[in-house]
Amino acid sequence: MESNAPGQLLGYVLQLPRALCHLLKGGPGDIVCVELLGDVATRSSNGETISEEDKSSISGNPLTDRSSNLWKTFSNWIDAVNEGTLNASKTKFVLYCNHPVRGGIVAKFSDAITQQEVQTAVNSAKATLNDITKDHEIWKYYDSAINKNVAVLREIVLNFELQLGSAVSYDEVRNEIRRKHVADTQVEYVLNSLNGWLQQVVTTKIAARELPIIKWEDYDHRFVTLFERVRARELIDFTLQDPLKQDAVQDQVKKRPKYVEQLDKVSVSDDDILEAVIDYLKADVNRAKWIDDETIDESVATDFEARLIAFWKNQMQELKITQKNLTEDERGQLLLARCKSRSEVIRDMTPPASTIPGTYHALADKPVLGWHSDWESIFGSKKEV
């Protein structure tokens, strides 16, 4: 059974990434709207407007010379100008298409940038379609544009631009995100954040019978911190720039905090304890810096810890079953070694070497995990909420 539903759905879905492009290109005082001044539109505080109509196709060119997509668009713009909804001299008219368009009337309209070129393009369109009759599906749109409102058509064509994009338009969004100096490794994260937010805003407004208008300031307020954070996305090891003080390291060794006591309980060497203290302090410094700089937030740190805890728990259980021949100390040391060598990422980036072992020691210090099989009864378990 054939259906136009997939193509129609693509046409509606296309509006969200196009609205994102408008927001990413916008500035203070702008509003972006969907299905109001076009499929997607931007209106600035000075009244200048971008009215965009989006034409999509699963395959093929939706903007042929005789397509209703083309002529209905110009007819609708003419109606909006005649009604006063759009000011032709202060509006940029954009026709976005998700498939390549080569030549034809629409390309000539787009290429025309002077009054003379506009007149030539309109005359060329009229000559190309001189055989159109009143029973053709585009007649009423063509007639409105070419015969009844040609002066308005010329004004529109003077400010008209054809834009060609990707199948679902998200490539254009990605490019706009990159222009915000976002690293390629973070583009998808930003795109998904923006897209999810916009979908929620638009659907909530529609459900509440409100106009789907988004103020640029609302978008900026929601994402200014995100953009600042992803621009400095690298997990810098701040202890390389500001090395640990030996006094701080030795103070930890002397105080024997709980994570050190946990290591003592499985008889690790003094060198291993010194390494643990250094990792613990480095991880503590970096985590605080990353949160202060908004490279990560508490939810990211909590998720990272949860993954480490899950790995520790699985390893603890496996060693109890498979390594019964080892002594209690040996199993604890093996568990520690496996956890220290665990590979985990923080938002798709590998953290500094001290982060994973240092975080494990911080968790052992709370304590929410341990190396000895009876760590809970010895040190008192503090379950993570």
N, C-alpha and C positions, 0 to 999 in steps of 0.2 A: 504493500500500500504506500503510495507516494504522499508526501506531505511537505508543505512549506514551513512547518513549525520550526525545524532546526535553523533555517535561515532567518526566520523572524526573531527567534530567540537570540541568535547571534547579534542581530541589530540592536536589541535592547541591552544586552550584556556589554556591547561595545561602548556604551555611554559612560560606564563607570571609569574605565581606564582613561577615556578622553577627558572626563572631569578631573581626574588626578593630574593629567598633563596641564590643564588650565590652572589648577591650584599651585602646582610646582613652578609654573611660569609667572604666577601672579605676584601681587605686592599689597602693601597696606591700602585699605579702603576698597579693595576689590571684593565683589561677590561672584560666586560661581553657581549657576543654576542648571537644573536638568529639566528638559521638557517645558521651558517657559519662553525664552527668547530664541529658541532653536532646540535641537536635540541636546546640545550643551552650549552654554554661553558664559561669558565673563563681562561684567559691567563694572567699570572703574568709577571712582568718586566724581570724576569730571564729566561723566556721561558717555565716554567712549566705550564702545561695545564690540565684543567679538561674538558674532552669531554663527554657530557651527552646526551644520547638518552632517550626520554620519551615515554613509552608505556602505553596506557590507554585502559580501557574497561568499558563499562557501567555495564557489569556483566561478571563474569568468569575470567579465567586466560589467559592473552594474551601472556604468555611466556612458553607455553608447549614445550616439547622436539622437536616436529615436526612443530612448528609454524614458519612462515616466518618472523614474528616480531623478533624472536630470531636470526635466522641465517642471515637474511639480515643485522641486526645491526653489527654482527661481520664481515661480508663480507665488509660492508662499511668502518669499521675501518681499516681493512686490506688494502683496496684500498687507504685510506688516508695515512697510514704509507708508503706504497710502492711509493706513489706519492710525499712523503716528506712533506705533509701538517701537519701530526702529527708525533712526535718523540715518539716511543713506550716507551723508557726508561724514558722520561720526561713527560709522560701523564698518568693521572688517568682516566681510562675508566669507566664511570658510566652508568648503565642501571637502570632507575627509572621506577617503575611500581606502578600504583595507586590501585592495588588490591593485596591481599596476594598471595604469591607464595610458595608452600611447596615442597621442594626437587627438584628432576629433574636435568637436565644438568646445567641449569643456576645457581642453588644453589651450585652445586659442583664447578663450575668455580669460583664463588664468594668466596667460602671457601678456595680455594687453595692459599696458601701464600708462598710456597717454590717451587723451580724448580721441585722437585720430586712430590709434590702434584699436580702441574700443569700437569705434564706428565701423572699422574694417572687419572686426571679428563678428559684430552683429549682422552686418551685411552678408558675410560669408555663411553664417548660420542660416539666414533666410534663404540664400541661394541653395544651400545643401538640402533644405527641407521644403523646397518649393512645390513638391508633389504631395505634401501632407493634406489630407482631406478631413472633413468634419467628423467622419466616422472613425478616425484613428484614435487610439486610447490617449494619446498625448495632446490631442487637438485643443482642448479647453485650456490647458496650461500653456501650450505654445502660443495660442491665440492671445491669451492674456499678456504674455511677455512681449511677443514680437509685433503684434498688431495694435493692441489696445493701450499698452503701457511701455512703449519702447523707450521713452525718455527716462522713466524710472529704471528700466532694465540697464540702460547705459550707465546710470549712476552706480548701480550695484556692481556691474562688471568692472568698473574702474577701481573698486575696492574689493575685488573678488580674488580668492586664492584657492587653488586646488592643492590639497595635501594628501600624499600617498603614504600609507603605513603598512604595518605588519598585519597578519591574519586576525589577531585579537587585540592589537594595539598596545600590548604590554611592553614590547620592545621600545616604543617611544617613551613610556614611563621610565623604563630602566635608564634610558639615555638622559632623561631629565634628572633622575636621581644622581647619576654620575656627575652631572654638571654641578651638583651641590658638593663636589669633592668627597664623595663617598667611595670607599675602596670597592673594587669588584666583588670581593669576598663578602661584603655586607649588603650588596644591592638587593638581593632576594629578601633578606630579613626586613629591610626598610619597605620594599614593595608590599610584602605581605602585611606589614603593620598598617601602612597607608590604606591598602585595599580593604582590609577588614574593618577599619574605622569608617571609611566612606560608605561602605555597604550598610553598616549599622546606622549611620546618621541618616542616609537617604531613606532607608526602609522605615525607620522610626518616624521620620517626618511625614511620610506618605500615610502610614498607619494612623497617625494623629491628625490627618487631614490638614497638614501644614504644607506650605510651599517648599519644594526641595531646593532650598537656597542655602549655600554654605558660605559664611563669611571667611575671608582669607585669615583674619585674626584668630578665628576659632581653630582653623587648621594649624596656624603658626604656633598658637599657645599649646596645642596638643603635641606638636612634633619638634619644636625648637630644641628641646633637650635631647631628643633622639638623634637629630642630625649632628649636634655637637658631640654626642657620645660616639657615634659611629665614625666620625672623622678622626677621632683619636682612639680607634678601636684596638690598636695593638696593646697587648698585655705587657706593659713595660715592667722590667724588674728594677724597681726603684732602689733596691739595695746595692745595685752596681754603681749608681751615682752617689749614694750615701751609705757606705758600708756599715755593717753592724759594729758597734763598739765592743771591744773585747771585755770591758767591764760588765756589759749587759749579758754577754754570753756566760761569763764566769759566775755571775750572780744567779743565773738560772741553774747552773750546775750545782751550786752550793745549796740553793733553796730546795732542790729536789721536788719540783711540782709534781702533780699527780701523773702527768704523762711520762715523766722520768721514772717515777716509782713503778709504773706499769712496765717499763722497759727493764728495770731492775728485777722485776718478778720473773722474767723469762731469761735472766742472766746474760743480757747483751754486754758487749765489751765497753770499756770506757770511751774508746774511739767512736763507737756507734752512738753512745749517749751524747757525745760532743756534736756529732753530725746531726742528731735529732734536735738538739737545742738550736743549732744554727738554722735548720730547715723550719722549725717552728717559728722562730723570730722573723725570718725572712717572709714566710707566708703571711704572718700577722701584719707586717708592715705593708706588704703589697695589697693584701685584701682591703685594708683601711684606705690606702691611696686610691685603689680602683673604685671604691664606693664613693669616696670624696669627689673624685674626678668624673663620676657617673659613667665610667667605662663599663661597670656592672652595677646592678642594684641588689638589694637583699634577696629578692626572689631568685635571681640567677645564682647567687652564692648558696642559697638553701638547696636549690636543685643540684648543684655541683656536689654538695655534701651528701645529699640523698643517694646519688649514684655511687659515691665512694663507700657509703655505709652498706648499700646493697651488695657491692662486690665483696666487701669484708665478710658479710654474713654468709655469702655463698662459699667463700674460701674456708671459713671457720668450719662450716658443716662438712665440706669435702674432706678436710684434713682429719676430722674426727673419725670419718668412715674409712679413709684410705691409708692413713698413717698411724695406725694403732701401735706399730712397733717402735715409734719414736717416743722419746721422753717428753714430758710436759714442756720443758724448756725448748727442746728442739722444734716441737710443733709451733710453739709461740714465735720462735725466731723465723721459721719458714713462713708463717702467716704474715709476719711483719715484712719480710723480704718481698713476698708476692704483692702486698698492698703498696709498698714503696715504689715498685716497678710498674704499677698499674698505669695505663694510658687513658686519660680522659681529657676532653676539651671543654673549654668555656666559650660558649657561643661560637663554635666552629674554629676556635683558635687553641693552639697548644700553649699552655701556660709555662712560665719559668720552671726549671727543674725542681726547685724547692717546694713548689705549690702543693703537689699531691702528698708527698711525705709530711710536709708541714701541716697540712689540713688534717691528715690522719692523727697526728700528734695532738692537734687542737681538740679533735673529737675524743681522743683518749683522755684528755685533761678534764673534760666536762663531768663525768665520763659517759659517753654513749656507746663506746665500744672498748675492747681491750684485746690483749695478746694472749693472756693466760686463759685456759678454758673456764676457770672459775673467777674470772675478773669481776663479775657482777657481785658475788658475795664478798670478795676481797675489798673492792674499791667503792661499791655502792653504785648501782646502775641509775643513770638519769636518762629516761626515755625522751627522744626527740618528739615534739608535738607536730 
